[in-house]
Amino acid sequence: MAEILQYVHKDAFLHRLHPYTKIFFIILVSLMAIIATSIPFLCLMVFAMLVFAAYGELLRESLQQLKFILVMSIIFILITVVTMPGGETLGYVIPAGIPFIGGFIPITSGGLMIGIVLTLRFMILIFAFQLFLISTQPRDIVHALEKVRLPIDYILMFIIALRFIPTLQIEGQRIHEAQLARGFNPGTGITGKVKSVAPIVIPLVSNALLRSNVLGLTIDMRGYRTGKRTHVRERVFLSRDYAVISILAVSGCGFIALFIGQMV
C-alpha cells in the first residue's frame, strides 16, 4: 500500500542533504511554480522533479501518489473550465447533440489553459514537499525548525500531524480488511462505498483519540517541558549542500532574469 508522507529509510543523495538545503529547495521551487505561467516551463519543472527524485532513488516512492495527483488534476481542470470561461470555444462538456441540455458548459481555450497551469503547479508542489518529507527524518526536521527559533509547541504539532497521516492510513486499511474478513459486505457502487465508511471511520476515530491520550502522557514522561534539550546527532553543512544551494541559487537568478525580461 502506498503510504502518504512516510519517511523512506535509504542512504541516497537526498537523504544525505542537510534539512536547510531541502527547505531552501522547497521555497525556491514553490516560488517559481507560483510565479510562472508558461506551460512548457512548468512541464520542464515537473520533469526536473522526476529527474531529481530518480537521482535521489525516490522515483518509485514519488509516483506512488500519482493516481491521487491525476484525479485532483482532472478536478482542477473541470473547475476552471466551468468557472473561468474565456477565449475560443473548443467544445462542450455536454455534447451539442444531446437533446435539451446539449451544448451546455463550453470548454474554452482560456479556461483550459488556466486549468492546465494550476494542475502543473499542483504537481510541482506535491512532488517537492513529498521529496522533502520522505527523505528527511522527523527528528532532523525538529532540530532544523528549533534552530530557527520556531516555538516548540508548533513544531510538535506539525510533526505529530505528519506522523499521524501515514499511521491513520495504515490503520484505516487494516480496519477495512478486518471488516471484510468478518463477512461485512456493504455492496457495490456508490451506495456500497458510502455504507462502508461508518464501520471504518468510527473505530478509526476512537483509536486516534486513544492514541492522542497515550501520546500526551508519553510527552510528559519524557520531560517535554524541562527546558534545555540535547540531540543525539547534529547535522552539519557539507560540500554537497553548498553545491546544491549554489545550483539552486543560479537557477533562481536565471528564473528572475527571465521573468523580468518577459515583463519588460
KEMI-62859 format. One record per residue: x, y, z of N, C-alpha, C, O in turn. Coordinates in steps of 0.001 Angstrom, whole numbers, plus 524288, in hexadecimal, padded with zeros to 5 digits. Each point is the difference from the previous one (the first is absolute). Layout:
% KEMI-62859
XYZXYZXYZXYZ ...
***
This chain:
% KEMI-62859
803467FB5A800007FCBA804A6800008036F804DF80000803E780039802CC 7FAA7803AF7FA12802F7804D17FFA07FED18036C804BC7FBA0801E580099 808377FEE2802B77FF408031D804AC8013E805B27FED3803C2801327FD40 7F90280254804E28007A805897FEE7803E580279803C07FF927FF4B804BD 80433803957F938803A78032F80319802FF7FCCA8040280130801EE8043E 8000A7F93B7FA77802DD7FC9B80393805D2800307FEAF801857FF797FB77 801B98014980892805A5800237FF2B801EB7FABC7FDF97FE767FBE7801FD 804EA8043C7FA08802207FB4C7FD98805B87FF7C801A380322803827FF01 7FE377F831803788054F7FF2B801E68038D7FE627FB757FF8E7FBAE7FDF1 803EC807D18008E803DB7FEEB7FBF3804DD8033F8011E7FFE3803B080316 804507FAE27FA62804D8803028006280130802437FA9F804067FED27FDA6 7F868804748007380073802317FAC880191805C180055800CB8021D8043F 7FFA1800557F745801EA8055C7FFB37FC7E803C580301801EB8032F8030D 7F9007FC7C7FC1C7FC6F80394802A3800057FF35805E47FF79803C2802F5 8011F7F76B7FEC18000B7FEE980598804CC8025F802A97FFD980141804A3 804577FF587F874804D1801FF8025980055805F87FFFE803958023B8024E 7F8BB800547FB2280000805B17FFF97FE16802238053B7FCEE7FD85802BD 804F48071D7FE8E7FE55802A1804CA7FA48801B47FF6D7FE63801817FBBA 7FE867FE4B808807FA88801B47FF9A7FF5E805917FE037FC448011E7FD2F 80757802708043D7FF9A8055E7FE1C8009E800457FA167FD8E803407FD70 805B17F95B8006B8009D7FFDD7FA4C7FAE07FE797FD687FE7B8024B7FC0E 7FEE27F9DE806237FB0C7FE437FDBD7FBA8803FE800EE7FC828008D7FCBD 803A880236807A27FC2C8041F800E9800BF804727FC127FC32802217FDF9 808B07FF3F800FB80116803FB7FC067FE187FE297FAA77FDFB8031A7FCEE 802AA7F7E3801F87FE187FDB87FB1A7FA13800927FF937FE02801767FBE0 7FF297FD658085A7FA51800607FFEB7FE43805A07FF257FC80801047FCDD 805F2802A8805EE7FE7D8057C7FF8A800DF801F97FA6D7FC98802877FDBC 808007FC4B8001480136801D47FABD7FC607FD957FBF47FDE9802C47FCAB 801537F81D803987FC9B7FD577FC3F7FA66801F7800727FD65800CE7FC0A 800BD7FFF9808C07FAA7801DF800C57FF468056D7FDAD7FC18801027FD63 8079F8027D8038A7FF9A805457FDDC800237FFF57FA0F7FD05802CD7FD78 8066C7FA0B800508004E7FFAC7FA4F7FAF57FDD87FDB17FE24801E67FBFE 7FF9E7FA13806957FB337FDAC7FDFE7FB66803C08006B7FCAD800277FC88 8031C802E2807B47FBA9803A1800B9800598049F7FC4A7FC05801CE7FDFF 808BB8002480111800B7804987FCA97FF7E7FE9F7FA387FDC0803007FCFE 8044F7F88680174800267FE9C7FA737FA837FEEF7FDE47FCB37FDC6802B2 80269803D67F8827FB097FF037FD56800BE7FD257FAD27FC317FEA87FD65 808AC8006D801218011D7FD5E7FB0C7FF547FA18800AF802757FDA280364 7FA3E8000A7F9687FF157FA618005A804E77FCDB7FEBC801267FC47802D1 801D4805097F90F804DC7FD0C7FF0D803D38004E8048E802837FC1E80150 7FDF48087A8011C80394800848046B7FE257FCBA804A38032D7FD7980293 7F7BD8028B7FE877FDF07FCDC804498009A7FA2D7FEE1801147FCF38038E 7FE3B801817F78B800EC7FA857FE95805B97FE90800D5801347FBAF801BE 80257807F57FD02805917FF16800E88011B7FF69805D68034B7FCD580181 7FA0780627801C9800BC7FF87805A17FE0B7FABA80202802767FD9E80361 7F92A800967FA907FE057FACB80189803F17FBD07FE7E801197FC748030E 80105803F97F83C803F87FC377FE48804D98005080372802587FC028014C 7FF25808C8800308048D800AB803687FF0B7FD8C80558803947FDC08024B 7F7A1802A67FFB97FEB47FD8180502800AB7FA197FFA8802037FD8B8039C 7FC49800377F80B800747FA537FF4D805B87FE5E7FF6D8019D7FBFA80215 8016F8072A7FB168058F7FED07FF73802BE8005D80545803447FCB98014C 7FB6380748801BB80248800BC8052D7FE947FB6F80388803407FE2580305 7F7D9800067FC9B7FE507FB888031F802D57FB097FE598017C7FCD58034D 7FF468027B7F793802C97FB637FE1B805AE80011801CA802237FBEF8016D 80052808A97FE828057280064801BF800717FEE1805D6803EF7FDEA801D0 7F8058037B801167FFF37FEDF805987FDC77FAB18015D7FF1A7FEE280497 7FFFB7FDC47F7797FDF57FAB7800BF7FAAA80003802A47FED07FC9B80331 7FDFD807437FB6D7FAD08006F802567FBBE800987FBD37FBB7801DD80123 8057B7FC8F7FA0E7FC30800A27FBCD7FB327FC97800E47FB98801CE7FF59 8053A7F951802227FB857FC7B800E07FC8F801FD804647FB367FFE47FF97 80739801F1804A27FCF2802088045E7FD23805087FE857FBAC800F6801DC 806B7802397FAD17FD7C804DF7FE5F7FB4A7FEFD7FC857FC3C802FE80018 803F07F8D97FCDB7FBC17FEC87FC6A7FBAC7FCCD8027B7FC237FEC67FD69 8046D7FFD5807977FBFC7FCE48028E7FAD5802EC8007D7FBD77FD987FFFD 8046980798800717FB4280322800767FE548024C7FAB57FD14803D07FFCE 804CA7F9D97FBF57FED68021B7FAD17FA1F7FFC17FED27FDE4803837FD7C 7FF837F8668044F7FA5D7FF7F7FF167FD16804838028C7FC8E802597FD9B 804D37FEDC8073D7FD898046A802B680115805197FD2D7FC83803447FF7A 8084B7FD757FEB38016A804D37FD467FCEA800897FAF07FE31804447FEB9 8012F7F7777FE637FD18800387FB177FA3A80130800EC7FDA2802FE7FD13 8001B7FAA7806FF7FA7D801138013D7FF41805BC801657FC5A802827FE20 807247FF99805337FF9B8058380170800FB803887FB527FDB5804367FFA3 805A97FA237FCCB801068031B7FB577FB238006A7FC967FEC5804307FDFD 7FE807F77C8015F7FB288001A7FCF37FBF58038B8028C7FD36802DD7FD54 8027F7FCEC807E07FC4980359802CF80165805BF7FF3D7FC8C8033A7FF1C 808817FE158013D801AA805687FF2A7FE76801E97FA987FDF6804517FF69 803057F8737FCA17FECF801997FAA77FA1E800BC7FF4B7FE56803C67FD88 7FE837F8B2804977FA528007E7FF847FE0A804ED802BB7FCA1802BB7FDEE 805727FE6B806AC7FE49804A7802DA80148804FA7FCF97FCB98037E7FF92 807FE7FCD67FE598017C804B67FD207FD07800777FAD97FEB1804507FE54 800417F74B7FF2E7FCFD8002E7FB217FA838020A801097FDE1802FF7FCE4 7FFCD7FB5E807867FAA5801978013E7FFCC8059C8020A7FC79802F17FE94 807347FE91804B07FFAE80504802C0803058046C7FD5C7FF018048D8012E 804967FA4A7FB5A803408041F7FDAC8000D7FF897FA0F804207FF207FDB2 7F756801747FFCB7FFF37FFAB7FA4680282804D37FD967FFAE8044B80224 802CA7FAF27F96D80273804547FD3C802E77FE0B7FB45802237FBB180004 7FDEF8077F7FBEA802AE7FE6B7FB477FC7A7FCF77FC507FB36800398005D 807377FCFF7FC297FD327FD0E7FBF77FD757FB2180246802547FD518033D 7F8E6801897FB127FD367FB59801C5801EF7FB3F7FD057FFA37FFCE7FB35 802697FC618079C802207FB4B7FD987FC1B7FB8D7FFDC800977FC627FCE3 7FB84803CE8065E7FC137FBE0800497FC85800E8804B47FFCB8044680231 7FD787F7937FF4F7FC688005F80461800997FB3280377801007FBAF7FE22 7FE5C8052E806FF800207FB96803A27FB907FC3C7FEC8800BF7FB4080006 7FAA7806DE7FEE97FB887FCDA7FE3E7FF82800CE7FA1C7FEDC804587FE49 801F77F79B7FE977FFFF8009B7FA4D7FB0D802A27FDFB7FBC07FF658022B 804F78038E7F9967FBA5802F67FDCC7FBBE7FC7B7FDCE7FB94801C97FF64 8058E7F94E7FF657FC267FC8C7FDB57FBFF7FDE9803CD7FC1B7FDBF7FE4F 804AC802E7806C17FC4F7FE01803EB7FB5B803BC80049800C1804B680098 7FA657F93E7FEFE7FB648036C800177FF81803058051F801807FE1780427 7FC61806A27FB7C7FEAE8037B80461804D98022B802CE80077804BE800A5 803157F7EA8010080476801E080321805108000D7FCDA804218013A80222 7FBA07FD7B7F8E6804BC7FFF37FCCC80244805707FF457FD23803D97FFAF 8080D7FC6D8000F8029D804FB7FF568008380322804FD800FB804B47FFD7 7FE5D7F8B38049C8005B802AA80517805947FF9280218802967FC077FF30 7FF42807F7803748053B800748024B804297FFC07FBAC802167FBD07FEE3 7FF16808917FEBC803F3800187FBD4805877FF3A802178014C801CE80443 801DC7FB8E7F8C1805907FF5E80134802F28040D7FCC98006C7FF847FB3C 801978046D8075C802B28043A7FD48805E67FF5880076801F27FD4E8037A 800D1805317F8FD805B77FFA3800058024980297804D7803D07FE1580237 7F9D9806527FF74801FF802B1804A27FF517FCCF804EF803A47FF8180319 7F7AA7FE4D7FDAC7FF167FCCA80499803617FB278000C801EB7FE698041D 7FED67FF347F7508033D7FB4E7FFAE805B68014280135802A17FCFA802A8 7FF4D8076F7FB6C805718017A80104800DF80110805CE803EE7FE5580236 7F86880472800438007F80113805977FFD17FAF280321802ED7FF5D803C3 7F9A57FD077FAB27FFAD7FAFD802B18050C7FCE27FF93801B07FD94803CC 800B8802777F7A1804F17FD2A7FF4F8045180279803438032F7FD3A8024E 7FCF5808017FDE9803FA802AE8032B7FF5A7FEA1805C5803D47FEC5802A3 7F75D8016E7FF557FF0C7FEAA80580801627FA4E801178020E7FEBA80428 7FCD07FDE67F81F8013D7FA74800AF805E17FF238005B801D47FD1E80363 8011D805567F92C805B27FF6A80010802548024780501803A17FDC280239 7FA52806A57FF8A801D480238804F37FEFB7FC3C80485803557FF3980361 7F80F7FE7F7FC9E7FEA97FC418041D803B57FB5C7FFF5801BE7FE4380422 7FF797FFBB7F74A803A07FB9A7FF908055F8016880228802577FCFE802EF 7FF97807A07FB9580538801A1801B8800368007A805E9803B67FE258026F 7F85B804507FFEB7FFF4800B9805A87FFA37FACC802D6802A67FF2D803EE 7FA157FD4F7FA197FF747FADE80279805227FCFC7FFBD801B47FDCB803EB 800C1802187F78B804F17FD287FF6780442802568037A802FF7FD1C80267 7FD4C808227FDE48040E8028A803157FF5E7FEC4805CE803C47FE758028F 7F786802347FF887FF217FEF28058B800987FA3780136801F57FE9480428 7FC5D7FE127F83C800837FA6B800F4805BA7FE5D80023801897FCD580348 801A08054C7F930805947FEBF8001080289801A08051F803517FD3480212 7FB238074E7FFF78022E801D5804F57FE717FC6480481803477FE8A80334 7F7C98000E7FD077FE177FD0980484801CB7FA557FFEF8012A7FDD480421 7FF177FFB57F749801787FA7E7FFE4805E77FF3E8002B801DB7FB978007E 80124808B37FF1B805B37FF8A800448024E80270804EA804C5800198009D 7F7EE801E2802E8801DF8029D804B97FD867FD7E804C57FB397FF9280058 808017FEC8803507FDF87FDC7804CA7FD2F8042780332801AD8048280013 7FA137FA0F802927FD1A803DD8032E80369802B8804097FF43804A480106 804747F8918014A8035180286803F2803778042A7FD9080128803F080281 800887FB3F7F89B80322803FF7FD617FCBB804D37FEC7801EF8046680037 7F9147FABF7FE7F7FC83804717FF157FF49803168050580014804CF7FFF6 7FF387F867804607FF5B8029880512804D480333801597FF878047F801A6 8051D7F9417FDAE804D6802C780146800A9804D47FC91801A48041F801DC 7FD147FB5A7F91F8009C8046C7FC677FC45804678016480185804907FFE3 7F9A37FA298016D7FC3780409801628013B80270805487FEF68049F800D8 803407F84D802B68018C802298051180445804187FF6E7FFFC803F1802C0 803A87FB217F9B48046D803927FF617FE66805477FDC1802C6803DE800B3 7F8C67FC547FC9B7FE1E8050B7FE017FC4080290803D97FD3E803B37FEA5 802AE7FA51806277FD2180269804577FA117FFB07FF677FD3680363801F6 800D87F8A07FB617FA5E7FF3B7FFD97FE307FDCB80539802D27FCE980261 7F88B804977FF7A7FE137FDE4804F97FF957FA137FFCD7FE0C7FDCB7FC33 803CD7FFA9807E9800297FA56800067FA8F7FDA37FFE27FF4C7FBA97FE0C 7FCCD807288040A7FAAE7FDF27FFE57FE047FF767FA677FD7C7FC1F7FEAD 803A3807C47FE0A7FE507FFC27FA8E803067FBC97FD007FDD57FD527FCA5 80727802288049E8031B7FBE77FD7B7FDD07FAA2801547FF897FC9F7FC9D 7FF1E802A08085F7FDE67FAF7801B17FAD17FED37FD4C7FF167FB987FE4E 7FD85808558014A7FAFD7FF277FD55800D37FE8E7FA497FD507FC9B7FDE7 80674806067FF96801177FEEC7FA80801FB7FA6E7FF367FE417FD497FC6F 8056280102806E1802407FACA7FF737FBF47FBC9801407FFB57FC087FD4D 7FD31804D5806C57FBFD7FC238016A7FC0A7FF757FB977FE517FBAD7FEBE 80030808C77FEE37FC497FFC87FBA6802417FCE47FB747FD3C7FCE77FD94 807CC803E88013D802777FD137FBBF8003A7FA33801357FF1F7FCC67FC8B 8020D801DB80853800777FA86801717FAB27FD528002D7FF9E7FB4F7FF04 7FC40807AA8023F7FAD87FD9F8006C7FDB47FEB17FAAF7FCC77FC757FF93 804D98065E7FC557FDB97FEFD7FAD4801147FA6F7FE297FC437FD397FECB 808A7800F8800EC800E07FA8F7FE5E7FDF87FC0D803F47FE537FBBC7FE8A 801D0805AF806837FE117FC61803FA7FA287FF0E7FF567FE3D7FB878001F 7FEC4808A37FF2F7FA607FF6E7FF3E7FEC77FD407FAE07FC387FD0C7FFB1 806E9803DF7FC517FF277FD5C7FB02800B27FA1C8008B7FCCC7FCF87FE14 8076A8016C8048E800FD7FA6D800C07FBC37FD90803617FE107FBC27FED2 80080806F0805677FC197FDD3803867FAA67FFA37FD687FD217FC3D800DB 80188807AE7FBF77FB0E7FFC47FD2A7FFCF7FB6B7FC407FBF37FD767FF7D 80861801727FDE3800357FB857FC7F7FF737FAE5802FC7FD5B7FC6C7FE2D 805198032F8065F7FF907FB43803297FA757FF31801FE7FE127FB9980015 7FF58808A2801897FA907FF93801C57FC7F7FE357FB857FC8D7FCBC800BD 8045D8056D7FA9F7FCEF7FE6A7FB6A800C37FA347FED77FC387FD3C7FEE8 808A7800E8801538010D7FA757FF067FD977FC918043F7FE207FBB77FEE0 801EB80627806027FD977FCFF804387FA1A7FF9F7FF477FDAE7FBEB8010A 7FFE88084F7FD307FA5D7FFDF7FF0A7FEAB7FC2D7FB9C7FC1F7FD2D80053 8070C802BF7FBA47FF0D7FC587FBB3800CF7FA61801C27FD207FC847FE5B 806D38028C80508800F97FAB4801F57FB7E7FE08803607FF297FB498006E 7FDF68084D801F27FB837FE73803467FAFA7FF737FCEA7FBD67FF1F8023D 8048B801657F89D7FB727FF317FCAC7FCCA804D67FF007FB9C7FF927FE17 8066980511803217FD18804D27FF0E7FFFD801367FA3280421800717FD93 7F73C80016800377FF79801047FA677FC458048D7FF317FB417FF3B7FFEE 806D2805897FF747FC91804907FF647FD898006D7FAA17FCAD803607FF2D 804D47F9557FD2D7FDF7800487FABE803CD802A07FC4C8046B8013A80175 7F9E07FF9C7F9D980356802537FC007FDEE8055D7FE787FBC08018F8019D 8074A801387FB467FE648051B7FE24800AA8043180421802867FF2E80403 7FB248055D7FAEC8007A804708038B7FD577FEE18053680205801778041C 7F9717FBEE7FBC27FD387FEC7804E0803457FC80803808002B800CD804BD 8026D7FB567F8FF803507FC8B8031A8049D802D580268801747FEF680477 800DC804A17F89380471802F5802217FE548037C80483802D88008B803D7 7F87C801DB7FBB57FE11803528043C7FEEA7FCC3804DC80147801A480455 7FC5E7F9C37FAFE7FED17FCAF8047E804ED7FDDB8029F7FFEE7FEC7804A7 8044B800C57F86B804CE7FDD980238803278040680316803E67FE9C80273 7FA7C806597FD798030580418802A07FF697FF9C805E8803E580019802D1 7F73D7FF757FF1F7FF1080011805B1802D97FBAD802E88025C8012280408 7FD947F9F47FA2E802DC7FBE5802DA805E6800CF80027802B17FD7A80315 7FF5B806037F9A2805968011F800088012A804ED80326803B28001A80313 7F92A803FA7FC2C801148050E802727FF4C7FFBC805EB8032780232802E5 7F8C47FB287FEF07FEE37FFEF805A18047A7FD8E80316801EB802838039F 7FFE17F8B37FB2A8047C7FDED802F68050C802FF7FEFC803668003A80365 7FD1F802167F7F2804B9802F57FECF80056804E38036E804258012F80221 7F788801A27FE687FFF4804AE80353800C47FE7F805B6802CC802AC802DB 7FAC07F9167FED0800997FE3B8056A805AD7FEA480136802068017A8041B 800887FBBD7F85E805807FEA7800CC80386804D27FFD9803DE80046802D7 7FACB8038A7F9D580320804BF7FFB37FFAF8032080516803EE80219801D0 7F7677FE368007D7FF6E802B8804FD802FE7FD3B80452802748028980344 7FD5D7F8497FCC7802EF7FD0C803E7805DC800D37FF46802DB800A2803D0 7FEED7FF5D7F74E8058C800BE7FEEC801C3805848019C8045C800A9801EA 7F85A803387FD578016F805518018E800A68006D805E68036D802D0801DC 7F9517FA6C801188008D80000805AE8052A7FD7C801A7802C48021380357 7FE827F9787FA50804F07FD5A8012D8049F803687FE73803EF8002E802C2 7FB968028C7F8CA804398035D7FE34800EB80484803D1804778016E80111 7F74A800CB800F78009880438803CB802C67FE36804EE80364802C180202 7FB347F8A77FFF68029D7FDE28049E805C57FEDE7FEE680358800E880356 7FDCE7FD1A7F7F98056B7FED37FE9880346804F87FFC48047E8000A801B9 7F94C8041C7FC2C802D3804F67FFA880151802068057180459801D5800EF 7F7EC7FDD9802A3800FE801D780554804137FCA5802C28034D80209802D7 7FC7B7F8D27FC55803BD7FC7C8028E80595800DD7FE0C803BA7FF07802E1 7FCE2802BF7F8608053D800E47FDD7802188057480121803FE801917FDD4 7F95B8014F805888020180514801937FFBE8040C7FBC0803C4802D97FF1A 7F7C87FD717FE407FF79803957FB90800ED805A88019B8025D802F17FD06 7FBDC7FEAB807968006380572801AE80445800D68041B7FF9B8038F80335 804657F93B7FCB58042B80097803E1803DD8044B7FE9E8032E8018480346 7FC9B800777F7F18038A804377FE86803B17FE687FBB47FE467FEC17FBB0 806CC8014180562803EF7FEFC7FC087FFD47FA5C7FE2E7FF767FC6480321 80102802E87F7AF800057FAC37FDB1805357FF0F7FD4280271803A17FE00 7FF2D7F78B801F2804CC7FE767FD4B7FE9D7FC5B7FB867FC0E7FD428003C 80728802B17FBB27FF047FCDC7FB5E804347FBD47FF6D8049D800E880103 7F9A57FA8D7FD58803A57FBAE7FF3F80384801087FB51804A67FEC68001D 7F91E8037F7FBC1802FD800E17FB377FF11805857FE0C7FB89801C27FFA8 808A1800F07FF137FFB38054A7FDE5801807FFE17FA3D804417FE3B7FEA0 7F844803A37FE0680119800437FA7180325804EE7FEDB7FECE8042D80210 8052E7FB5B7FAAF80347804707FE848000A8007E7FA137FF007FC3C7FD2F 8022F80882800F980053800EB7FA69805007FD937FDD98043B800A380231 7FB2A7FC917F9778046C7FD9F7FD5780086802607FA8C7FCF7803677FE78 806EB7FAC17FEAB800F8802397FACF7FB637FF1E7FC4E7FEDC8035C7FCC1 7FE7E7F834803B17FB8D7FF047FC8B7FB8A803D8801117FD29801757FC68 8023780031808847FBF6803DB801398013D805397FD6C7FC92802747FDB0 808487FF38802B580184804ED7FD827FF737FFAA7FA177FE82803CF7FD7B 802B47F799800467FF807FF657FA537FA47800587FE517FEC08029B7FC28 7FDC77FAC4806B67FA6F800197FEA77FDCC80579800A77FD14801DA7FCAA 8044D800C08079A7FE1580555800E4801F2803AD7FBB77FD1A8036D7FE46 807B87FBE98000380214803417FBD17FCF37FF267FAF07FEA0803BD7FD4E 800567F7518016F7FCFE7FED37FB407FA838024B8005A7FE06802317FC35 7FF887FD4D808597FAC78021E800AD80004805F37FFA87FC72802557FDC2 8079B8001F8047E80057805B67FFCB800B3801ED7FA647FD92803D67FE6A 805BE7F9817FE9B800B8801747FA847FAEC7FF497FCFA7FE95803517FCD2 7FEAC7F85E8042A7FAFB7FF117FD5D7FC178043A8016B7FD27801EA7FCA2 802B37FF91808687FC7080423801A080142805357FD7F7FC75802D27FE60 8088B7FE808014980191804E57FD737FE9A7FFF57FA367FE39803EF7FDE2 802977F79A7FF937FE897FF8F7FA877FA29800987FF347FE4A802717FC3B 7FE9E7FB51807547FA558007D7FF9A7FE51805A3800C17FC98801EA7FD33 805C9800C98069A7FEA88057D800EB80156803557FB3D7FCF28035D7FE6E 807A17FBAF7FF4A80185802F37FB567FC357FF017FB817FE858039E7FD33 7FFEA7F76D802207FC4A7FEAE7FBDB7FAB580282800FC7FD81801F27FC61 800CB7FE038087E7FAED8023F801607FFFF805DD7FF2C7FC3F802237FDE3 807F580089803C380058805A47FF4280053801547FA397FDBE803E17FE44 805167F8E37FEB480053800E77FA6C7FABC7FF927FD587FEE3803027FC6B 7FDD67F9578053C7FACD7FF767FDB37FC8A8049A8016A7FCC3801A47FCD9 803E180081807EB7FCD480478801978017E804ED7FCFD7FCB1803377FEA5 808777FD4880057801C7804927FD1D7FEB17FF847FA3580137803847FCF3 
***
